[in-house]
Amino acid sequence: MEMNYRTGQTYNKKNLFASQIFMHLKFKINIVNLLVFIFLLLAQNAQAQNYPEQNNTKIVVYSSLDAEEIEPVIKMFSAETNIEVELISDKFTKLISKIKLDESATPPDLLITSDTMYIEQAKQEGLLTNLNSFTAKKNISENFRDAEDFWFGFAYSAQSIVYNPKKIDTRYINSYDNLASYILRDQIVFREVKDENILPLISYIYSYLGKEQSENWAIRMSNIFKKIPSKSDFDNFISVSSNETNVALASSASFFKILDSNRPEEIETIKNLKILFPNQPETNTGPTQLYNVSEYFGTYINLNSIGLLKNTTNREGAIKFIEFLSGEKAQSFFANKLYKFPVNKSAQIPEVMQPHMNFEVDHNHYKETNKYRTEALRITDIKGWK
């Protein structure tokens, strides 16, 4: 024992040493806790800067699809989740301008486009953010979504050829490039180039024909049109059915919808027409081929796609909506009401589409159309297309 001569108290030297060690360790632990707290606070602030203030009760969707194509799915989603959805429909060019200006009081959370060319443009311009959804990935194969998870496809229609089998030899219409044959002069009709589904197709043709051959194709096509391209597939079906023309380049969804119609005028229009899916791998590359194409990989599709915008204020709700679109209920709606091909194999398929489910889709090129968008616009402009 030792004595403190100032206080007159005695103490154990070993106990004093242990007490000093304990106080030193306690001080260090407090410092560590303080540093951890500061780190977590900074991380939280950084996350708040990356994501705007979140609103979990509502999402805003910008869509270039017709409103009636997406509104029923929105109602189903809201009924299941109690999340309100504000839908703003317009042309893609107008929607993307609004997103860039960022002047909306309620910034959009999601962007829906009619084709991957447009959603890829939004991605390349830095307007989207990637997301990691196990549910969406499980429901949608990698062929129908972005490799970096910036966007997901949820339904598609094929750019098909509808024709009069009594008048047309299919060897001359078995590929998109073959449509430029002068044998077909005054026999072909299709929609306006400014139609959001046509420009991606032209960009797609450019992707596999190349600059010289695609320019030649555009010149020939502008010389063989029967008339100024129309705004409606149905108008073109009437043209083919009435023998005014023999071939229409059209959306498969338009064909199946009319084929399944109970309206007498539509039944009469479609009853003698057939549908063909061009550019199939077994396509004849013999003497009827106009261009040097050694191999075809499948038909071009307009893949309706959705992406999460980087300025979303309801990230969680927006991802829930993407997952809902990929689910069986929404997928069956797209197939049975819109006559579009689903991306989820569990979807119910209408009888009218079932014989046409096995055509090959060109997964090698359709995601690349945004690369050739400017060239597609240029060749259709200088060659006098409408």
PENORPE-V570622 format. One record per residue. N is the residue number from 1. RES is the residue in one small letter. SS is DSSP state (~ for helix, > for strand, _ for the rest). PSI is psi in whole degrees, -180 to 180 (NA if undefined). Layout:
BEGIN
N RES SS PSI
N RES SS PSI
END
This chain:
BEGIN
1 m _ 147
2 e > 157
3 m > 137
4 n _ 111
5 y _ -17
6 r _ -40
7 t _ -18
8 g _ 5
9 q _ 149
10 t > 156
11 y > 161
12 n _ 122
13 k ~ -36
14 k ~ -40
15 n ~ -37
16 l ~ -41
17 f ~ -42
18 a ~ -39
19 s ~ -39
20 q ~ -40
21 i ~ -43
22 f ~ -45
23 m ~ -36
24 h ~ -44
25 l ~ -40
26 k ~ -38
27 f ~ -44
28 k ~ -42
29 i ~ -41
30 n ~ -39
31 i ~ -44
32 v ~ -45
33 n ~ -39
34 l ~ -42
35 l ~ -41
36 v ~ -43
37 f ~ -45
38 i ~ -41
39 f ~ -46
40 l ~ -37
41 l ~ -44
42 l ~ -40
43 a ~ -41
44 q ~ -41
45 n ~ -39
46 a ~ -41
47 q ~ -38
48 a ~ -33
49 q ~ -36
50 n ~ -37
51 y _ 127
52 p _ 168
53 e _ 128
54 q _ 139
55 n _ 107
56 n _ 0
57 t _ -5
58 k > 145
59 i > 152
60 v > 126
61 v > 123
62 y > 130
63 s > 135
64 s _ 1
65 l _ 158
66 d _ 141
67 a ~ -37
68 e ~ -13
69 e ~ -23
70 i ~ -21
71 e ~ -44
72 p ~ -36
73 v ~ -37
74 i ~ -43
75 k ~ -42
76 m ~ -43
77 f ~ -47
78 s ~ -37
79 a ~ -32
80 e ~ -31
81 t ~ -14
82 n _ 20
83 i _ 122
84 e > 141
85 v > 122
86 e > 121
87 l > 128
88 i > 113
89 s > 136
90 d _ 177
91 k _ 149
92 f ~ -43
93 t ~ -37
94 k ~ -39
95 l ~ -44
96 i ~ -30
97 s ~ -41
98 k ~ -41
99 i ~ -42
100 k ~ -39
101 l ~ -30
102 d _ 46
103 e _ -2
104 s _ 141
105 a _ -28
106 t _ 92
107 p _ 145
108 p _ 150
109 d _ -32
110 l > 150
111 l > 127
112 i > 132
113 t > 160
114 s _ -16
115 d _ 154
116 t ~ -23
117 m ~ -40
118 y ~ -41
119 i ~ -31
120 e ~ -37
121 q ~ -44
122 a ~ -39
123 k ~ -48
124 q ~ -27
125 e _ 7
126 g _ 26
127 l _ -13
128 l > 160
129 t _ 147
130 n _ 162
131 l _ 157
132 n _ 100
133 s _ 112
134 f ~ -40
135 t ~ -48
136 a ~ -40
137 k ~ -36
138 k ~ -38
139 n ~ -27
140 i _ 121
141 s _ 159
142 e ~ -21
143 n ~ -23
144 f ~ 22
145 r > 162
146 d _ 140
147 a _ -24
148 e _ 10
149 d _ 33
150 f _ -25
151 w > 159
152 f > 134
153 g > 147
154 f > -12
155 a > 155
156 y > 155
157 s > 152
158 a > 145
159 q > 93
160 s > 174
161 i > 121
162 v > 131
163 y > 166
164 n > 108
165 p _ -18
166 k _ -17
167 k _ -17
168 i _ 133
169 d _ 118
170 t ~ -15
171 r ~ -25
172 y ~ -3
173 i _ 19
174 n _ -3
175 s _ 157
176 y _ -39
177 d ~ -29
178 n ~ -17
179 l ~ -17
180 a ~ 7
181 s _ 135
182 y ~ -13
183 i ~ -26
184 l ~ 14
185 r _ 133
186 d _ 19
187 q _ -4
188 i > 138
189 v > 149
190 f > 178
191 r > 167
192 e _ 149
193 v _ -33
194 k _ -9
195 d _ 133
196 e _ -16
197 n _ -15
198 i ~ -43
199 l ~ -42
200 p ~ -35
201 l ~ -43
202 i ~ -39
203 s ~ -39
204 y ~ -45
205 i ~ -40
206 y ~ -36
207 s ~ -30
208 y ~ -18
209 l ~ -28
210 g ~ 175
211 k ~ -56
212 e ~ -48
213 q ~ -36
214 s ~ -35
215 e ~ -42
216 n ~ -42
217 w ~ -45
218 a ~ -40
219 i ~ -48
220 r ~ -42
221 m ~ -42
222 s ~ -21
223 n ~ -15
224 i ~ -3
225 f > 139
226 k _ -41
227 k _ 177
228 i _ 132
229 p _ 145
230 s > 176
231 k _ -3
232 s _ 135
233 d ~ -39
234 f ~ -40
235 d ~ -38
236 n ~ -36
237 f ~ -39
238 i ~ -41
239 s ~ -42
240 v ~ -42
241 s ~ -33
242 s _ 4
243 n _ 14
244 e _ -39
245 t _ 179
246 n _ -11
247 v > 136
248 a > 128
249 l > 117
250 a > 164
251 s > 135
252 s ~ -33
253 a ~ -39
254 s ~ -42
255 f ~ -49
256 f ~ -36
257 k ~ -44
258 i ~ -34
259 l ~ -29
260 d _ 8
261 s _ 156
262 n _ 11
263 r _ 127
264 p ~ -42
265 e ~ -34
266 e ~ -37
267 i ~ -42
268 e ~ -37
269 t ~ -41
270 i ~ -13
271 k _ -29
272 n _ 10
273 l > 156
274 k > 161
275 i > 144
276 l > 140
277 f _ 106
278 p _ 172
279 n _ 31
280 q _ 151
281 p _ -29
282 e _ 9
283 t _ 137
284 n _ 122
285 t _ 29
286 g _ -147
287 p _ -18
288 t _ -9
289 q _ 133
290 l _ -33
291 y _ 164
292 n _ 83
293 v _ 111
294 s _ -26
295 e _ 141
296 y _ 152
297 f _ -8
298 g _ 177
299 t > 148
300 y _ 139
301 i > 146
302 n > 100
303 l > 109
304 n > 128
305 s > 157
306 i > 139
307 g > 151
308 l > 121
309 l > 144
310 k _ -22
311 n _ 23
312 t _ 143
313 t _ 3
314 n _ 71
315 r ~ -45
316 e ~ -46
317 g ~ -37
318 a ~ -42
319 i ~ -38
320 k ~ -38
321 f ~ -42
322 i ~ -44
323 e ~ -37
324 f ~ -42
325 l ~ -31
326 s ~ -8
327 g _ 168
328 e ~ -40
329 k ~ -51
330 a ~ -40
331 q ~ -39
332 s ~ -34
333 f ~ -47
334 f ~ -37
335 a ~ -46
336 n ~ -22
337 k ~ -33
338 l _ -11
339 y _ 36
340 k _ 153
341 f > 132
342 p > 161
343 v _ -9
344 n _ 121
345 k _ -15
346 s _ -6
347 a _ 148
348 q _ 134
349 i _ 131
350 p _ 152
351 e ~ -36
352 v ~ -23
353 m ~ -20
354 q ~ -38
355 p _ -7
356 h _ 25
357 m _ -8
358 n _ 13
359 f _ 154
360 e _ 134
361 v > 137
362 d _ 91
363 h _ -10
364 n _ -28
365 h _ -25
366 y ~ -23
367 k ~ -7
368 e ~ 2
369 t ~ -29
370 n ~ -28
371 k ~ -29
372 y ~ 15
373 r ~ -46
374 t ~ -42
375 e ~ -38
376 a ~ -43
377 l ~ -41
378 r ~ -48
379 i ~ -31
380 t ~ -26
381 d ~ -49
382 i ~ -18
383 k _ 6
384 g _ 23
385 w _ 156
386 k _ NA
END
